[in-house]
Amino acid sequence: MSSPPVDPRRADKVRSFKSSPNNGQTEDFLPDYFNILGMIFSMCGLMMKLKWCAWLALYCSCISFANSRASDDAKQVLSSFMLSVSAVVMSYMQNPAPMTPPWAA
């Protein structure tokens, strides 16, 4: 007859589970930062009629939308996106000439 199998687990290495205060989730502020940047660039594009600011606002709001979680407030992300789209549209309605980059002016 053979001997009983040896238990490979090490009892001295066993630790009990301790939950973290935020349930193991780390805070990611990237969507929030890009949302604020998008709103700032949108306002600069609307008020100062800078096309590159309006395009940068649209870029920032797309990044914010892409990185947002399902639990985030969808109204704020959508309003930032619509503000940046309106900044692009209004800047081209006021001056339909092609955009010149800021370093070429």
C-alpha positions as a Markdown table, in Angstrom:
| # | Residue | x | y | z |
|---|---|---|---|---|
| 1 | Met | 0.0 | 0.0 | 0.0 |
| 2 | Ser | 1.0 | 3.6 | -0.6 |
| 3 | Ser | 1.3 | 6.3 | 2.0 |
| 4 | Pro | -1.3 | 9.1 | 2.2 |
| 5 | Pro | -0.6 | 12.1 | 0.0 |
| 6 | Val | 1.3 | 15.0 | 1.6 |
| 7 | Asp | -0.5 | 18.3 | 1.9 |
| 8 | Pro | 1.5 | 20.8 | -0.3 |
| 9 | Arg | -0.1 | 23.8 | 1.4 |
| 10 | Arg | 2.0 | 25.8 | 3.8 |
| 11 | Ala | 0.0 | 26.7 | 6.9 |
| 12 | Asp | 2.6 | 29.4 | 8.0 |
| 13 | Lys | 2.1 | 31.3 | 4.7 |
| 14 | Val | -1.7 | 31.6 | 5.0 |
| 15 | Arg | -3.0 | 35.2 | 5.6 |
| 16 | Ser | -6.5 | 36.2 | 6.1 |
| 17 | Phe | -8.2 | 38.7 | 3.7 |
| 18 | Lys | -8.3 | 42.3 | 4.8 |
| 19 | Ser | -10.5 | 44.6 | 2.6 |
| 20 | Ser | -9.1 | 48.0 | 1.6 |
| 21 | Pro | -11.1 | 51.2 | 2.4 |
| 22 | Asn | -12.0 | 51.7 | -1.3 |
| 23 | Asn | -12.6 | 48.0 | -2.1 |
| 24 | Gly | -9.4 | 47.6 | -4.1 |
| 25 | Gln | -10.3 | 50.2 | -6.7 |
| 26 | Thr | -7.8 | 52.9 | -7.5 |
| 27 | Glu | -9.0 | 56.4 | -8.3 |
| 28 | Asp | -8.4 | 57.4 | -11.9 |
| 29 | Phe | -8.7 | 61.1 | -12.4 |
| 30 | Leu | -7.7 | 61.1 | -16.1 |
| 31 | Pro | -11.3 | 61.5 | -17.4 |
| 32 | Asp | -12.0 | 64.3 | -15.0 |
| 33 | Tyr | -8.8 | 66.2 | -15.9 |
| 34 | Phe | -9.6 | 65.9 | -19.6 |
| 35 | Asn | -13.2 | 66.9 | -19.0 |
| 36 | Ile | -12.1 | 70.1 | -17.3 |
| 37 | Leu | -9.4 | 70.8 | -20.0 |
| 38 | Gly | -12.1 | 70.3 | -22.7 |
| 39 | Met | -14.4 | 72.8 | -21.1 |
| 40 | Ile | -11.6 | 75.3 | -20.7 |
| 41 | Phe | -10.5 | 74.9 | -24.3 |
| 42 | Ser | -14.1 | 75.1 | -25.5 |
| 43 | Met | -14.7 | 78.4 | -23.7 |
| 44 | Cys | -11.4 | 79.7 | -25.2 |
| 45 | Gly | -12.5 | 78.6 | -28.6 |
| 46 | Leu | -15.9 | 80.2 | -28.3 |
| 47 | Met | -14.8 | 83.5 | -26.7 |
| 48 | Met | -11.5 | 84.1 | -28.4 |
| 49 | Lys | -12.5 | 82.5 | -31.8 |
| 50 | Leu | -9.5 | 80.3 | -31.7 |
| 51 | Lys | -10.1 | 77.3 | -34.0 |
| 52 | Trp | -7.2 | 75.3 | -32.6 |
| 53 | Cys | -8.6 | 75.7 | -29.1 |
| 54 | Ala | -11.9 | 74.3 | -30.3 |
| 55 | Trp | -10.3 | 71.3 | -31.9 |
| 56 | Leu | -8.2 | 70.7 | -28.8 |
| 57 | Ala | -11.4 | 70.8 | -26.8 |
| 58 | Leu | -13.0 | 68.2 | -29.0 |
| 59 | Tyr | -9.9 | 66.0 | -28.7 |
| 60 | Cys | -9.9 | 66.3 | -24.9 |
| 61 | Ser | -13.6 | 65.6 | -24.6 |
| 62 | Cys | -13.2 | 62.5 | -26.8 |
| 63 | Ile | -10.4 | 61.3 | -24.4 |
| 64 | Ser | -12.6 | 62.0 | -21.4 |
| 65 | Phe | -15.5 | 60.1 | -23.0 |
| 66 | Ala | -13.3 | 57.1 | -23.9 |
| 67 | Asn | -11.8 | 56.8 | -20.4 |
| 68 | Ser | -15.0 | 57.4 | -18.4 |
| 69 | Arg | -16.5 | 54.6 | -16.4 |
| 70 | Ala | -20.1 | 53.5 | -16.7 |
| 71 | Ser | -20.7 | 54.8 | -13.2 |
| 72 | Asp | -19.6 | 58.3 | -14.1 |
| 73 | Asp | -22.1 | 61.1 | -14.6 |
| 74 | Ala | -23.1 | 60.8 | -18.3 |
| 75 | Lys | -24.7 | 64.2 | -18.4 |
| 76 | Gln | -21.4 | 66.0 | -17.6 |
| 77 | Val | -19.4 | 64.1 | -20.2 |
| 78 | Leu | -22.1 | 64.6 | -22.8 |
| 79 | Ser | -22.4 | 68.4 | -22.1 |
| 80 | Ser | -18.6 | 68.7 | -22.3 |
| 81 | Phe | -18.7 | 66.9 | -25.7 |
| 82 | Met | -21.5 | 69.1 | -27.0 |
| 83 | Leu | -19.8 | 72.2 | -25.8 |
| 84 | Ser | -16.7 | 71.3 | -27.7 |
| 85 | Val | -18.6 | 70.4 | -30.8 |
| 86 | Ser | -20.4 | 73.8 | -30.7 |
| 87 | Ala | -17.1 | 75.5 | -30.2 |
| 88 | Val | -15.8 | 74.0 | -33.4 |
| 89 | Val | -19.0 | 74.7 | -35.3 |
| 90 | Met | -19.2 | 78.3 | -34.1 |
| 91 | Ser | -15.6 | 79.1 | -34.8 |
| 92 | Tyr | -16.0 | 78.0 | -38.4 |
| 93 | Met | -19.3 | 79.8 | -38.8 |
| 94 | Gln | -17.7 | 83.0 | -37.7 |
| 95 | Asn | -14.6 | 82.6 | -39.9 |
| 96 | Pro | -14.9 | 79.8 | -42.6 |
| 97 | Ala | -11.2 | 80.2 | -43.6 |
| 98 | Pro | -9.0 | 77.2 | -43.0 |
| 99 | Met | -7.3 | 77.0 | -39.7 |
| 100 | Thr | -3.7 | 78.2 | -39.4 |
| 101 | Pro | -1.6 | 76.6 | -36.7 |
| 102 | Pro | -0.6 | 78.8 | -33.8 |
| 103 | Trp | 3.1 | 78.4 | -34.6 |
| 104 | Ala | 2.6 | 79.5 | -38.2 |
| 105 | Ala | 0.9 | 82.8 | -37.4 |
